[in-house]
Amino acid sequence: MATKSICSIPDCGKPHRARGWCMNHYYRWRAHGDPCGGGASNGDPMKFLVETVLNFTGDECLVWPFARARSRRHKGYGHLKIEGKTVQAHRFACEHVHGAAPFPTAQAAHSCGNGHLGCCNPKHVSWKTASENQLDRMAHGTDCRGIRNPRAKLTDDDVREIRALEGVLSQHKIAQKFGIGQVQVHRIHKRLRWDWLE
């Protein structure tokens, strides 16, 4: 009878699931880049936030060493639980430095452009509107427009060619050529989509 392989981390003993590790060590590797990373006690993130983040005076990015969001919208941003509620570390730092959000939809925007890399330096965040934050993302190159959007079907050059074909081919023929819908071609021609691209 074949023996079942176990996790390669010493003294773990749990069944192997992926990359030579058990599921716990695999998920730690995905979240922290290290199969033995994370594993902090409940008080460690709060202690780091209060003792390190809120007292940090350096100009470089301060990377959050604990749990980070994995959702597409907030991927990479550090977070922790405070009284059972998930709180973003950079937003907590922004409140500490600049006071409460000036309006309900205010966003804690990063001047460094490294929020997605876990930066929580209080000197790098300030309250901004969603539009201002989006302009910052565009300036930093961290927005999801065009080819940076993982669901994009077109490249910048495709869009330029679609515009150049306006009046040369029908929208239906252009749509067939690029494998998109005719409505999308119409929106590109009218600059309702990809309007920022010259």
ChimeraX attribute file (.defattr): number of C-alpha atoms within 10 A of each C-alpha:
attribute: neighborCount
match mode: 1-to-1
recipient: residues
	/A:1	3
	/A:2	4
	/A:3	5
	/A:4	8
	/A:5	14
	/A:6	16
	/A:7	21
	/A:8	16
	/A:9	15
	/A:10	7
	/A:11	7
	/A:12	12
	/A:13	13
	/A:14	17
	/A:15	15
	/A:16	18
	/A:17	15
	/A:18	12
	/A:19	13
	/A:20	15
	/A:21	22
	/A:22	21
	/A:23	17
	/A:24	14
	/A:25	26
	/A:26	21
	/A:27	18
	/A:28	17
	/A:29	17
	/A:30	12
	/A:31	18
	/A:32	17
	/A:33	12
	/A:34	13
	/A:35	20
	/A:36	14
	/A:37	17
	/A:38	17
	/A:39	14
	/A:40	11
	/A:41	8
	/A:42	11
	/A:43	11
	/A:44	13
	/A:45	21
	/A:46	17
	/A:47	11
	/A:48	15
	/A:49	19
	/A:50	14
	/A:51	11
	/A:52	13
	/A:53	22
	/A:54	18
	/A:55	13
	/A:56	16
	/A:57	12
	/A:58	10
	/A:59	11
	/A:60	12
	/A:61	18
	/A:62	20
	/A:63	16
	/A:64	23
	/A:65	16
	/A:66	19
	/A:67	22
	/A:68	21
	/A:69	17
	/A:70	13
	/A:71	9
	/A:72	7
	/A:73	9
	/A:74	14
	/A:75	14
	/A:76	20
	/A:77	24
	/A:78	26
	/A:79	24
	/A:80	22
	/A:81	15
	/A:82	13
	/A:83	7
	/A:84	7
	/A:85	8
	/A:86	10
	/A:87	14
	/A:88	21
	/A:89	26
	/A:90	27
	/A:91	24
	/A:92	21
	/A:93	24
	/A:94	26
	/A:95	17
	/A:96	12
	/A:97	14
	/A:98	15
	/A:99	12
	/A:100	14
	/A:101	16
	/A:102	13
	/A:103	10
	/A:104	8
	/A:105	11
	/A:106	15
	/A:107	20
	/A:108	24
	/A:109	24
	/A:110	26
	/A:111	15
	/A:112	17
	/A:113	21
	/A:114	20
	/A:115	25
	/A:116	16
	/A:117	16
	/A:118	24
	/A:119	24
	/A:120	29
	/A:121	27
	/A:122	27
	/A:123	22
	/A:124	22
	/A:125	24
	/A:126	22
	/A:127	22
	/A:128	19
	/A:129	16
	/A:130	14
	/A:131	10
	/A:132	13
	/A:133	21
	/A:134	16
	/A:135	13
	/A:136	19
	/A:137	20
	/A:138	14
	/A:139	11
	/A:140	14
	/A:141	12
	/A:142	15
	/A:143	16
	/A:144	14
	/A:145	15
	/A:146	18
	/A:147	12
	/A:148	12
	/A:149	11
	/A:150	9
	/A:151	9
	/A:152	11
	/A:153	12
	/A:154	15
	/A:155	12
	/A:156	13
	/A:157	10
	/A:158	12
	/A:159	20
	/A:160	15
	/A:161	13
	/A:162	22
	/A:163	18
	/A:164	12
	/A:165	15
	/A:166	15
	/A:167	8
	/A:168	11
	/A:169	12
	/A:170	13
	/A:171	20
	/A:172	14
	/A:173	14
	/A:174	21
	/A:175	18
	/A:176	12
	/A:177	10
	/A:178	15
	/A:179	11
	/A:180	14
	/A:181	13
	/A:182	16
	/A:183	12
	/A:184	14
	/A:185	24
	/A:186	19
	/A:187	13
	/A:188	18
	/A:189	20
	/A:190	12
	/A:191	13
	/A:192	12
	/A:193	15
	/A:194	16
	/A:195	11
	/A:196	9
	/A:197	12
	/A:198	7
